[in-house]
C-alpha cells in the first residue's frame, strides 16, 4: 500500500514536471518570436507571459502570425 502510494506520487510529480517544462518551453519560444517581431519586450509583457496558461500561450503563438502590435496580440 505504501509503495503503491509512493509510486503514484512519483508518477504525479513527473507528469507535473513535464507539463511545467513544456509550458516554460512554449513561453521561451513565444518570447523569442515576440522579440524578433516587435523588438524589446516591455515589462508588462514579460509578466503576462510568465503568468499565461498553456491555452493562452497556444492562442498567442497562432495570433502572432497576424498581429500588427503587442496590444493587438494581447487584447482581451
Residue, then its C-alpha position, 0 to 999 in steps of 0.5 A: x500500500x505504501x509503495x503503491x502510494x509512493x509510486x503514484x506520487x512519483x508518477x504525479x510529480x513527473x507528469x507535473x514536471x513535464x507539463x511545467x517544462x513544456x509550458x516554460x518551453x512554449x513561453x521561451x519560444x513565444x518570447x523569442x518570436x515576440x522579440x524578433x517581431x516587435x523588438x524589446x519586450x516591455x515589462x508588462x509583457x514579460x509578466x503576462x507571459x510568465x503568468x499565461x496558461x498553456x491555452x493562452x500561450x497556444x492562442x498567442x503563438x497562432x495570433x502572432x502570425x497576424x498581429x500588427x502590435x503587442x496590444x493587438x496580440x494581447x487584447x482581451 
